């Protein structure tokens, strides 16, 4: 039988990455939002694969398991390239793989011998398989990487990253394009340059580019309201297009130069500036020559202030892996326009028995699933499918992408430098993990938990006299704080008395655990040896159910929490502990409240006490930060935002005409109709919003 791919299967993308001369960037000419990394669609060049049907034959394999079920599928498989998925009884995907020949690859699994322990375990748990054929092995590789990122199968190498990369955006929907730092969905028209490893690297580069190309960094609304040049123009950080200090043609030339520099044509841009400076000097126009001199100096600063300054590498990503003690660390450095745009360390989830090259190859395939690839990729370890991945990335980028293992020269020195950073990051993470493991073990012993907790949830509330009330949940586990699992709860109930901390905590717990039961059932936490096979596992690899819940509060807070847990029928499945501040709210004198036990304190220098304090302080920080953000948003909220049918354009027209929202609220219908773009129906809508009591 056949069926269409499920919701986790890839879908065609709406835009593809482009390249202009050197550095990779994405050109977008639509206002459609880009999906997040976890939801990113399959690139357009392989989108046709997603339209193919997944083939399965459960009738062949009913009642079979392991090698027997695989043998049943082999008889009906074609000798064609494609992708296969292996699943367990619960329907969870165990492994996603690609093959030049589906029949030959799956036959290897069916033989049931000569496999590593990891593959043997995987085969033993397999009860069903699904397949999709592709035209080429290259398409199969691209689809495999996309599915691994989406489905996160237990037995694949998984790239674990919850943070998107920042880019530089030069807008494309304005007469005077601006330059901004950008992260997230590419909803604005324009050119995106990157990726940068950190927001700091983007900020430093933009600051230097302001001096070199004099592009504006103000918002469109500020641009439109200027009547004289701003301070940035005075300090030679902007060319002043807002007030006509530079012609539209002259500003467009600056924009093109900036794009050229960020696209890898840095030497050509510097050569043009040098020629223009010499020409101005020959014409005895020394003021104009000084401007070119300053711009050249700024460009030199961009390319010289970095820690690693390659002379022969204009554009490349450099990957190095250090694999030891059952953990792999992959360090990646980004080089664009001959400069270092930062680096980042990754710790992919992989079976310890895998070789370094296998891990690196699988990681790179997933890494570029939703990012543009540069023209050159340097790696520290060779892997089997290097040439295939090189071909796949070239197809996707519509130009040559070279992957190589340099043996000598400056490129080898770069790889060695990145490898050295990988070793250091590996050592630091290993030490932190060991320390975290000891603390979790101590926490389990102190509070009589059945095993060291794999997921700890800590809750706290924040408000000012009941206003802008929010609840915060932070999550910690064996690898420290899991910030992609943090959640905020805007207190919505109108029945809660302002300032009622107990009522707020009841709402937070009700919403959190009601949703958990709805999404993952009411089974509660699973034992450590069964967690990987359970449904209750998040995409990050952490259990969905907490092993331990910490509440910032005493007996009152704990009574509210237990009442909700009992109401939901999970009080016996959740270990909840209250952490109350001690006498005079002094750190080190916290009291702990556990169901069925008298409250107690821990010795002042107990490491577990310090650990709990750190968890509590992180929850406090997160809740306060969330509260401040909400309060700030409410302070600057405009009454016009509450009126349905009043978008940014009409809002701007009303404010330009009347000056303030308060003046709009006092205006009559005839006054409102006089505003450009406001019809009588809209005018009545605005008038009625502010005069509901008079109707």
ZIJOBEL-V419672 format. One record per pair of residues at least 12 apart in sequence whose ideal C-beta (glycine too) atoms are under 10 Angstrom apart, sorted by the first residue. I is the first residue (numbers start at 1). J is the second residue. Records with the same first field share a line. If there is no record, write none. Layout:
I->J / J
This chain:
1->53 / 55 / 56 / 57 / 58 / 59
2->52 / 53 / 54 / 55 / 56 / 57
3->53 / 54 / 55 / 56 / 130
4->50 / 51 / 52 / 53 / 54
5->49 / 50 / 51 / 52 / 53 / 54 / 130 / 132 / 147
6->54 / 91 / 130 / 151
7->150
8->93 / 147 / 150 / 151 / 152
9->42 / 49 / 50 / 52 / 54 / 85 / 130 / 132 / 143 / 146 / 147 / 150 / 151
10->40 / 41 / 42 / 43 / 46 / 47 / 49 / 50 / 142 / 143 / 146 / 147 / 149 / 150 / 369
11->35 / 39 / 40 / 41 / 42 / 47 / 50 / 51 / 146
12->41 / 42 / 43 / 44 / 46 / 47 / 48 / 49 / 50 / 51
13->34 / 35 / 40 / 41 / 42 / 43 / 44 / 45 / 46 / 47 / 50 / 370
14->28 / 30 / 32 / 33 / 34 / 35 / 41 / 44 / 47
15->27 / 28 / 29 / 30 / 32 / 34 / 41 / 43 / 44 / 186
16->28 / 43 / 44 / 45 / 47 / 372 / 396 / 397 / 398
17->43 / 44 / 45 / 192 / 368 / 370 / 371 / 372 / 373 / 396 / 397 / 398
18->191 / 192 / 263 / 372 / 397 / 398 / 399
19->263 / 264 / 315 / 372 / 373 / 374 / 375 / 397 / 398 / 399 / 401
20->191 / 193 / 259 / 260 / 262 / 263 / 264 / 265
21->259 / 260 / 262 / 263 / 264 / 265 / 266 / 268 / 315
22->260 / 261 / 262 / 263 / 264 / 265 / 266 / 267 / 268 / 314 / 315 / 336 / 337 / 338 / 374 / 375
23->168 / 193 / 194 / 259 / 260 / 261 / 262 / 263 / 264 / 265 / 266 / 314 / 315 / 334 / 335 / 336 / 337 / 341 / 372 / 374 / 375
24->192 / 193 / 194 / 195 / 263 / 264 / 315 / 317 / 336 / 371 / 372 / 373 / 374 / 375 / 397 / 399 / 401
25->167 / 168 / 169 / 170 / 190 / 191 / 192 / 193 / 194 / 195 / 259 / 262 / 263 / 264 / 336 / 372
26->167 / 169 / 186 / 190 / 191 / 192 / 193 / 194 / 371 / 372
27->172 / 186 / 189 / 190 / 191 / 192
28->169 / 172 / 186 / 187 / 188 / 189 / 190 / 191 / 192
29->172 / 173 / 189 / 190
30->186 / 187 / 189
31->173 / 187 / 188 / 189
32->185 / 186 / 187
33->184 / 185 / 186 / 187
34->184 / 185 / 186 / 187 / 192 / 370
35->185 / 370
36->164 / 184 / 185 / 370
37->149 / 159 / 161 / 162 / 163 / 164 / 165 / 369 / 370 / 371
38->149 / 150 / 152 / 162 / 370 / 484 / 539 / 540
39->150 / 370
40->146 / 149 / 150 / 369 / 370 / 371
41->146 / 150 / 370
42->142 / 143 / 145 / 146 / 147 / 150 / 369 / 370
43->142 / 146 / 368 / 369 / 370 / 372 / 395 / 396 / 397
44->396
45->138 / 139 / 142 / 392 / 395 / 396 / 397 / 398
46->134 / 135 / 136 / 138 / 139 / 140 / 141 / 142 / 143 / 145 / 146 / 392 / 395 / 396
48->134 / 135 / 139
49->82 / 83 / 132 / 133 / 134 / 135 / 139 / 140 / 142 / 143 / 146
50->132 / 143 / 146
52->82 / 83 / 131 / 132 / 133 / 134 / 135 / 139 / 143
53->130 / 131 / 132 / 133
54->83 / 84 / 85 / 129 / 130 / 131 / 132
55->73 / 76 / 77 / 78 / 82 / 84 / 102 / 129 / 130 / 131 / 132 / 133
56->73 / 85 / 87 / 128 / 129 / 130 / 131
57->72 / 73 / 75 / 76 / 77 / 128 / 129 / 130 / 131
58->72 / 127 / 128 / 129 / 130
59->72
60->72 / 73 / 75 / 76 / 128 / 129
61->73 / 126 / 127 / 128 / 129
62->127 / 128
63->127
64->126 / 127 / 128
65->88 / 89 / 123 / 124 / 125 / 126 / 127 / 128
66->109 / 110 / 112 / 120 / 122 / 123 / 124 / 125 / 126 / 127
67->109 / 110 / 111 / 112 / 113 / 115 / 120 / 123 / 124 / 126
68->110 / 112 / 126
69->86 / 110 / 123 / 126 / 127 / 128 / 129
70->84 / 86 / 106 / 107 / 108 / 109 / 110 / 111 / 112 / 123 / 126 / 129
71->106 / 107 / 109 / 110 / 111 / 112
72->110 / 129
73->86 / 102 / 103 / 106 / 107 / 109 / 110 / 126 / 128 / 129 / 130 / 131
74->102 / 103 / 104 / 105 / 106 / 107 / 108 / 109 / 110 / 111 / 129
75->103 / 110
76->103 / 131
77->99 / 101 / 102 / 103 / 104 / 105 / 106 / 107 / 129 / 131 / 133
78->101 / 102 / 103 / 131 / 133
79->100 / 101 / 102 / 103 / 104
80->99 / 100 / 101 / 102 / 103 / 131 / 133 / 134 / 135 / 136 / 137 / 140
81->98 / 99 / 100 / 101 / 102 / 105 / 133 / 134 / 135 / 136 / 137 / 138 / 139 / 140 / 141
82->97 / 98 / 99 / 100 / 101 / 102 / 103 / 105 / 106 / 131 / 132 / 133 / 134 / 135 / 137 / 139 / 140 / 143 / 144
83->96 / 97 / 98 / 99 / 102 / 130 / 131 / 132 / 133 / 134 / 139 / 140 / 141 / 142 / 143 / 144 / 146 / 147
84->96 / 97 / 98 / 99 / 102 / 105 / 106 / 109 / 129 / 130 / 131 / 132 / 140 / 144
85->97 / 126 / 128 / 129 / 130 / 131 / 132 / 144 / 147 / 151 / 153
86->106 / 109 / 122 / 123 / 125 / 126 / 127 / 128 / 129 / 130 / 153 / 155
87->125 / 126 / 127 / 128 / 129 / 130 / 153
88->122 / 124 / 125 / 126 / 127 / 128 / 154 / 533
89->125 / 126 / 127 / 128 / 533
90->125 / 127 / 533 / 534 / 535
91->127 / 128 / 535
92->125 / 151 / 152 / 153 / 154 / 532 / 533 / 534 / 535 / 537
93->128 / 130 / 147 / 148 / 150 / 151 / 152 / 153 / 154 / 155 / 156
94->121 / 122 / 123 / 125 / 126 / 127 / 128 / 129 / 151 / 153 / 154 / 155 / 156 / 532 / 533
95->109 / 118 / 119 / 122 / 123 / 125 / 126 / 129 / 148 / 151 / 153 / 154 / 155 / 156
96->130 / 143 / 144 / 145 / 146 / 147 / 148 / 149 / 150 / 151 / 152 / 153 / 155 / 156
97->109 / 140 / 144 / 147 / 148 / 153 / 155 / 156
98->132 / 134 / 137 / 138 / 139 / 140 / 141 / 142 / 143 / 144 / 145 / 147 / 148 / 365 / 385 / 388
99->131 / 134 / 137 / 140 / 144
100->136 / 137 / 140 / 388
101->137
102->131 / 132 / 133 / 134 / 140
106->129 / 131
109->122 / 123 / 126 / 129
110->123
111->123
112->124
116->351 / 353 / 354
117->351 / 353
118->154 / 155 / 350 / 351 / 352 / 353 / 354
119->155 / 351 / 353
121->154 / 155 / 351
122->153 / 154 / 155 / 156 / 351
123->155
125->154 / 155 / 532 / 533
132->147
136->388 / 391 / 392 / 395
137->385 / 388 / 391 / 392
138->388 / 389 / 390 / 391 / 392 / 393 / 394 / 395 / 396
139->392 / 395
140->388 / 392
141->361 / 365 / 385 / 388 / 389 / 391 / 392 / 393 / 395
142->365 / 368 / 369 / 389 / 392 / 393 / 395 / 396
143->392
144->156 / 362 / 365 / 366 / 369 / 392
145->159 / 362 / 363 / 364 / 365 / 366 / 367 / 368 / 369 / 370 / 389 / 392
146->365 / 366 / 369 / 370
147->366 / 369
148->362 / 365 / 366 / 369
149->161 / 365 / 366 / 367 / 369 / 370 / 539
150->369 / 539
151->539
152->349 / 537 / 538 / 539 / 540 / 541
154->349 / 351 / 532 / 533 / 537 / 541
155->350 / 351 / 532
156->348 / 349 / 350 / 351 / 362 / 366
157->328 / 348 / 349 / 350 / 351 / 354 / 358 / 359 / 360 / 361 / 362 / 363 / 365 / 366
158->348 / 349 / 350 / 362 / 363 / 366 / 539 / 540 / 541
159->330 / 346 / 347 / 348 / 349 / 350 / 362 / 363 / 364 / 365 / 366 / 367 / 369
160->346 / 347 / 348 / 349 / 479 / 484 / 539 / 540 / 541
161->344 / 346 / 347 / 348 / 366 / 367 / 484 / 540
162->482 / 483 / 484 / 485 / 539 / 540
163->183 / 198 / 344 / 483 / 484
164->183 / 184 / 185 / 195 / 370 / 371
165->183 / 194 / 195 / 196 / 197 / 198 / 199 / 202 / 334 / 341 / 342 / 344 / 370 / 371
166->181 / 182 / 183 / 184 / 194 / 195 / 196 / 197 / 198 / 199 / 200 / 201 / 202 / 203 / 341 / 342
167->180 / 181 / 182 / 183 / 184 / 186 / 191 / 192 / 193 / 194 / 195 / 196 / 202 / 372
168->180 / 181 / 182 / 190 / 191 / 192 / 193 / 194 / 195 / 196 / 201 / 202 / 205 / 206 / 209 / 258 / 262 / 341
169->181 / 182 / 183 / 186 / 188 / 189 / 190 / 191 / 192 / 193 / 194 / 202 / 206
170->182 / 190 / 191 / 192 / 193 / 209 / 213 / 215 / 255 / 256 / 258 / 259 / 262
171->188 / 189 / 190 / 191 / 215 / 216 / 220 / 255
172->188 / 189 / 190 / 191 / 255
173->188 / 189 / 190 / 220
174->188 / 189 / 190 / 216 / 220 / 223 / 224 / 241
175->223 / 241 / 248 / 251 / 252
176->215 / 216 / 218 / 220 / 223 / 239 / 240 / 241 / 242 / 246 / 248 / 251 / 252 / 254 / 255
177->189 / 190 / 191 / 215 / 216 / 241 / 251 / 252 / 254 / 255 / 256 / 258 / 259
178->190 / 215 / 216 / 217 / 218 / 219 / 220 / 222 / 223 / 238 / 241 / 255
179->191 / 193 / 205 / 206 / 209 / 210 / 213 / 215 / 216 / 217 / 255 / 258 / 262
180->202 / 206 / 215 / 216 / 217 / 218 / 219
181->194 / 196 / 199 / 201 / 202 / 203 / 205 / 206 / 217
182->194 / 202
183->195 / 196 / 199 / 202
191->255 / 258 / 259 / 262 / 263
192->262 / 372
193->205 / 258 / 259 / 261 / 262 / 263 / 264 / 336 / 337 / 341 / 372
194->262 / 334 / 336 / 341 / 342 / 371 / 372
195->317 / 332 / 334 / 336 / 341 / 342 / 344 / 371 / 372
196->334 / 336 / 341 / 342 / 344
197->332 / 333 / 334 / 340 / 341 / 342 / 343 / 344 / 345
198->341 / 342 / 343 / 344
199->342
200->342
201->306 / 334 / 339 / 340 / 341 / 342 / 343
202->341 / 342
204->301 / 302 / 305 / 306 / 341 / 342
205->262 / 302 / 305 / 306 / 336 / 337 / 339 / 341 / 342
207->237 / 298 / 301 / 302
208->297 / 298 / 299 / 300 / 301 / 302 / 303 / 305 / 339
209->237 / 258 / 261 / 262 / 298 / 299 / 302
210->232 / 235 / 236 / 237 / 238 / 239 / 258 / 298
211->235 / 236 / 237 / 238 / 294 / 295 / 297 / 298 / 299 / 301 / 302
212->254 / 257 / 258 / 261 / 269 / 270 / 273 / 294 / 295 / 296 / 297 / 298 / 299 / 300 / 301 / 302
213->238 / 239 / 251 / 253 / 254 / 255 / 256 / 257 / 258 / 259 / 260 / 261 / 262 / 269 / 295 / 298 / 299
214->232 / 233 / 236 / 237 / 238 / 239 / 240 / 241 / 245 / 246 / 250 / 251 / 254 / 257 / 258 / 291 / 294 / 295 / 298
215->237 / 238 / 239 / 241 / 251 / 254 / 255 / 257 / 258
216->230 / 232 / 233 / 237 / 238 / 239 / 240 / 241 / 242 / 251 / 254
217->232 / 237 / 238
218->230 / 232 / 238 / 242
221->648 / 652 / 655
222->242
223->241 / 242 / 243
224->242 / 652 / 656
225->242 / 656
226->240 / 241 / 242 / 243
227->242 / 243
228->240 / 242 / 243 / 245
229->241 / 242 / 243 / 244 / 245
230->242 / 243
233->245 / 246
236->291 / 294 / 295 / 298
237->298
239->251 / 254 / 291
241->254 / 255
254->295
256->269
257->269 / 270 / 272 / 273 / 295 / 299
260->272 / 337
261->273 / 299 / 302 / 303 / 336 / 337
262->302 / 336 / 337
263->315 / 336 / 337
264->314 / 315 / 336 / 337 / 338 / 374 / 375
265->314 / 337
266->299 / 302 / 303 / 314 / 315 / 336 / 337 / 338 / 339
267->303 / 314 / 337 / 338
269->295 / 296 / 299 / 337
270->295 / 296 / 299 / 300 / 303
272->292
273->291 / 292 / 293 / 295 / 296 / 299
274->292 / 293 / 296
275->292
276->288 / 289 / 291 / 292 / 295 / 296
277->289 / 290 / 291 / 292 / 293 / 294 / 295 / 296
278->292
279->292
280->292 / 293
281->293
299->337
302->337 / 338 / 339
303->337 / 338 / 339 / 340
304->338 / 339
305->339 / 340
306->335 / 338 / 339 / 340 / 341 / 342
307->333 / 340 / 342 / 343 / 417
308->333 / 335 / 339 / 340 / 343 / 413 / 414 / 417 / 418 / 421
309->335 / 338 / 339 / 340
310->333 / 335 / 338 / 339 / 340 / 410 / 411 / 413 / 414 / 417
311->338 / 410
312->338 / 409 / 410 / 411 / 414
313->335 / 336 / 338 / 340 / 374 / 376 / 378 / 406 / 410 / 411 / 414
314->335 / 336 / 337 / 338 / 339 / 374 / 375 / 376
315->334 / 335 / 336 / 337 / 338 / 374 / 375 / 376
316->333 / 334 / 335 / 336 / 374 / 375 / 376 / 377 / 378 / 402 / 404 / 411 / 414
317->332 / 333 / 334 / 335 / 336 / 341 / 364 / 367 / 368 / 371 / 373 / 374 / 375 / 376 / 377 / 378 / 379 / 403 / 418
318->331 / 332 / 333 / 334 / 335 / 340 / 343 / 374 / 376 / 377 / 378 / 379 / 380 / 406 / 411 / 414 / 415 / 417 / 418 / 419 / 421
319->331 / 332 / 333 / 346 / 360 / 363 / 364 / 367 / 377 / 378 / 379 / 380 / 381 / 403 / 415 / 418 / 419 / 422
320->332 / 333 / 356 / 360 / 378 / 379 / 380 / 381 / 414 / 415 / 416 / 417 / 418 / 419 / 420 / 421 / 422 / 423
321->346 / 348 / 356 / 357 / 359 / 360 / 361 / 363 / 379 / 380 / 381 / 383 / 418 / 419 / 422 / 426
322->345 / 356 / 380 / 381 / 419 / 420 / 421 / 422 / 423 / 424 / 425 / 426 / 427
323->350 / 352 / 354 / 355 / 356 / 357 / 358 / 359 / 360 / 381 / 422 / 426
324->352 / 356 / 423 / 426 / 427 / 430
325->352 / 426 / 427 / 430 / 433 / 434
326->350 / 351 / 352 / 353 / 430
327->347 / 348 / 349 / 350 / 352 / 426 / 429 / 430 / 433
328->346 / 347 / 348 / 349 / 350 / 352 / 354 / 356 / 359 / 360 / 363 / 422 / 426
329->345 / 346 / 347 / 348 / 421 / 422 / 423 / 424 / 425 / 426 / 427 / 428 / 429 / 430
330->344 / 345 / 346 / 347 / 348 / 350 / 356 / 359 / 360 / 363 / 364 / 367 / 379 / 380 / 381 / 418 / 422 / 425 / 426
331->343 / 344 / 345 / 346 / 380 / 417 / 418 / 419 / 420 / 421 / 422 / 423 / 424 / 425 / 426
332->344 / 345 / 346 / 363 / 364 / 367 / 377 / 418 / 421 / 422
333->378 / 414 / 415 / 417 / 418 / 421
334->374
335->374 / 376 / 378 / 414
336->374
340->414
343->417 / 418 / 421 / 422 / 425
344->425
345->421 / 422 / 424 / 425 / 426 / 428 / 429
346->363 / 367 / 422 / 425
347->425 / 426 / 429 / 430 / 433 / 479
348->360 / 362 / 363 / 366 / 367
349->540 / 541
350->362 / 363
355->381 / 383 / 384
356->380 / 381 / 382 / 383
357->379 / 380 / 381 / 382 / 383 / 384 / 385 / 386 / 405
358->381 / 383 / 384 / 385
359->381 / 383
360->379 / 380 / 381 / 382 / 383 / 386
361->379 / 381 / 382 / 383 / 384 / 385 / 386 / 388 / 389 / 403
362->383 / 385 / 389
363->383
364->377 / 379 / 383 / 385 / 386 / 389 / 393 / 403
365->383 / 385 / 388 / 389 / 392 / 393
368->389 / 392 / 393 / 396 / 397 / 401
369->396
372->393 / 396 / 397 / 401
373->389 / 390 / 392 / 393 / 394 / 396 / 397 / 399 / 401 / 403
374->393 / 397 / 401 / 402
375->394 / 397 / 399 / 400 / 401 / 402
376->400 / 401 / 402 / 403 / 404 / 406 / 411
377->389 / 390 / 393 / 401 / 402 / 403 / 404
378->402 / 403 / 404 / 405 / 406 / 411 / 412 / 414 / 415 / 418
379->403 / 404 / 405 / 406 / 415 / 418
380->405 / 406 / 412 / 415 / 416 / 418 / 419 / 422
381->405 / 415 / 419
382->403 / 404 / 405
383->403 / 405
386->403 / 404 / 405
387->403
389->401 / 403
390->402 / 403 / 404
391->403
429->479 / 480
432->479 / 480
433->478 / 479 / 480
435->480 / 607 / 611
436->452 / 476 / 477 / 478 / 479 / 480 / 611
437->452 / 478 / 479
438->452 / 607 / 608 / 611
439->452 / 476 / 478 / 607 / 608 / 610 / 611 / 612 / 614 / 615
440->452 / 453 / 454 / 456 / 476 / 477 / 478 / 547 / 548 / 608 / 611
441->453 / 608
442->606 / 607 / 608 / 609 / 611
443->456 / 547 / 548 / 550 / 577 / 607 / 608 / 611 / 612 / 615
444->547 / 548 / 608
445->608
446->577 / 592 / 600 / 602 / 606 / 607 / 608 / 609 / 611 / 612
447->548 / 550 / 575 / 577 / 592 / 594 / 597 / 608 / 612
448->575 / 594 / 597
449->547 / 548 / 575 / 577
450->525 / 527 / 528 / 547 / 575
451->525 / 527 / 528 / 529 / 547
452->477 / 478 / 528 / 547 / 548
453->476 / 477 / 478 / 525 / 528 / 543 / 546 / 547 / 548 / 549 / 575
454->476 / 477 / 478 / 525 / 526 / 528 / 531 / 541 / 542 / 543 / 545 / 546 / 547 / 548
455->475 / 476 / 477 / 478 / 482 / 485 / 525 / 531 / 536 / 538 / 540 / 542 / 543 / 544 / 545 / 546 / 547 / 548 / 549
456->474 / 475 / 476 / 477 / 481 / 482 / 546 / 547 / 548 / 549 / 550 / 575 / 577 / 611 / 612 / 615
457->473 / 474 / 475 / 476 / 485 / 486 / 487 / 512 / 545 / 546 / 547 / 548 / 549 / 550 / 551 / 574 / 576 / 615 / 619
458->472 / 473 / 474 / 475 / 476 / 481 / 546 / 548 / 549 / 550 / 551 / 552 / 577 / 579 / 612 / 614 / 615 / 616 / 617 / 618 / 619 / 620 / 622 / 623
459->471 / 472 / 473 / 474 / 487 / 489 / 505 / 508 / 509 / 512 / 549 / 550 / 551 / 552 / 553 / 557 / 561 / 576 / 619 / 623
460->472 / 473 / 474 / 501 / 505 / 508 / 550 / 551 / 552 / 553 / 557 / 579 / 616 / 617 / 618 / 619 / 620 / 621 / 622 / 623 / 624 / 626
461->489 / 491 / 500 / 501 / 502 / 503 / 504 / 505 / 507 / 508 / 551 / 552 / 553 / 557 / 619 / 620 / 623 / 627
462->488 / 504 / 619 / 620 / 621 / 622 / 623 / 624 / 625 / 626 / 627 / 628 / 630 / 631
463->491 / 498 / 499 / 500 / 501 / 504 / 623 / 627 / 630 / 631
464->498 / 499 / 627 / 628 / 631
465->498 / 499
466->491 / 496 / 497 / 498 / 499 / 500 / 501 / 503 / 504
467->498 / 499 / 627 / 630 / 631 / 634
468->490 / 491 / 626 / 627 / 628 / 629 / 630 / 631 / 632 / 633 / 634 / 635
469->489 / 490 / 491 / 492 / 493 / 496 / 498 / 499 / 500 / 501 / 503 / 504 / 507 / 627 / 630
470->488 / 489 / 490 / 491 / 504 / 508 / 622 / 623 / 624 / 625 / 626 / 627 / 628 / 629 / 630 / 631
471->487 / 488 / 489 / 490 / 491 / 504 / 505 / 507 / 508 / 509 / 511 / 512 / 619 / 623 / 626 / 627
472->486 / 487 / 488 / 489 / 508 / 552 / 618 / 619 / 620 / 621 / 622 / 623 / 624 / 625 / 626 / 627
473->485 / 486 / 487 / 488 / 489 / 508 / 509 / 512 / 546 / 549 / 619 / 622 / 623
474->486 / 487 / 550 / 615 / 616 / 617 / 618 / 619 / 620 / 621 / 622 / 623
475->487 / 538 / 540 / 542 / 546 / 615 / 618 / 619
476->542 / 546 / 548 / 550 / 611 / 614 / 615 / 618 / 619
477->540 / 541 / 542 / 543 / 546 / 547
478->542
479->540 / 541 / 542
481->614 / 615 / 618 / 622
482->538 / 540 / 541 / 542
483->618 / 622
484->538 / 539 / 540 / 542
485->538 / 539 / 540 / 542 / 544
486->618 / 619 / 622 / 626
487->508 / 511 / 512 / 515 / 622 / 626
488->508 / 622 / 623 / 625 / 626 / 627 / 629 / 630
489->504 / 507 / 508 / 509 / 510 / 511 / 512 / 623 / 626
490->507 / 626 / 627 / 630
491->503 / 504 / 505 / 507 / 508 / 511 / 630
492->507 / 511
493->506 / 507 / 510 / 511
495->507
500->560
501->552 / 553 / 556 / 557 / 560
502->553 / 556 / 557 / 558 / 559 / 560 / 561 / 563
503->560
504->557 / 560
505->551 / 552 / 553 / 556 / 557 / 558 / 559 / 560 / 561 / 564
506->557 / 559 / 560 / 561 / 563 / 564 / 567
507->560 / 564
508->551 / 560 / 561 / 564
509->549 / 551 / 557 / 560 / 561 / 562 / 563 / 564 / 565 / 567 / 568 / 574 / 576
510->560 / 563 / 564 / 565 / 567 / 568
511->564
512->546 / 549 / 564
513->545 / 546 / 549 / 561 / 564 / 565 / 567 / 568 / 569 / 570 / 574
514->564 / 567 / 568
516->536 / 544 / 545 / 546 / 568 / 570 / 574
517->545 / 568 / 569 / 570
519->535 / 536 / 538 / 544
520->534 / 535 / 536 / 537 / 538 / 543 / 544 / 545
521->534 / 535 / 536 / 544 / 545
522->545 / 568 / 569 / 570 / 573
523->535 / 536 / 545 / 570 / 573
524->536 / 545 / 546 / 547 / 570 / 572 / 573 / 574
525->543 / 544 / 545 / 546 / 547 / 548 / 573 / 574 / 575
526->543 / 544 / 545 / 547
528->543 / 547
531->543 / 544 / 545 / 547
545->570 / 573 / 574
546->574 / 575 / 576
547->574 / 575
548->574 / 575 / 576 / 577 / 615
549->561 / 565 / 574 / 575 / 576 / 577 / 578
550->575 / 576 / 577 / 578 / 579 / 592 / 612 / 615 / 616 / 619
551->576 / 577 / 578 / 579 / 580 / 593 / 616 / 619
552->578 / 579 / 580 / 581 / 590 / 615 / 616 / 617 / 619 / 620 / 623
553->578 / 579 / 580 / 581 / 593
554->578 / 579 / 580 / 581 / 591 / 592 / 593 / 599
555->578 / 580 / 591 / 593 / 599
556->578 / 580 / 593
557->576 / 578 / 579 / 580 / 593
558->576 / 577 / 578 / 579 / 580 / 593 / 594 / 595 / 599
559->578 / 593
561->574 / 576 / 577 / 578 / 595
562->574 / 576 / 578 / 595
564->576
565->595
571->595
572->595
574->595
575->594 / 595
576->593 / 594 / 595
577->592 / 593 / 594 / 595 / 597 / 612
578->590 / 591 / 592 / 593 / 594 / 595 / 599
579->591 / 592 / 593 / 609 / 612 / 613 / 615 / 616 / 619
580->592 / 593 / 599 / 601
581->616
582->601
587->604 / 609 / 610 / 613 / 616 / 617
588->601 / 602 / 603 / 604 / 605 / 606 / 609 / 610 / 613
589->601 / 602 / 604 / 609
590->602 / 609 / 612 / 613 / 616
592->609 / 612
637->661
638->651 / 654 / 655 / 660 / 661 / 664
639->661 / 662 / 664 / 665 / 686 / 689 / 690
640->652 / 654 / 655 / 661 / 664 / 665 / 686 / 689 / 690
641->661
642->689
643->664 / 682 / 685 / 686 / 688 / 689 / 690
644->685 / 689
645->681 / 682 / 685 / 686 / 689
646->664 / 678 / 682 / 685 / 686 / 689
649->677
650->675 / 676 / 677 / 678 / 679 / 682 / 686
651->664
652->677
653->675 / 676 / 677 / 678
654->667 / 672 / 675 / 676 / 677 / 678 / 682 / 683 / 686
655->675
656->675 / 676
657->671 / 672 / 674 / 675 / 676 / 677 / 678
658->671 / 672 / 675
661->690
662->690
664->686 / 687 / 689 / 690
665->686 / 687 / 689 / 690 / 691
666->690 / 691
667->683 / 686 / 687 / 690
668->683 / 687 / 691
669->683 / 684 / 686 / 687 / 688 / 691
670->683 / 687
671->683 / 687
672->684 / 685 / 686 / 687
673->687
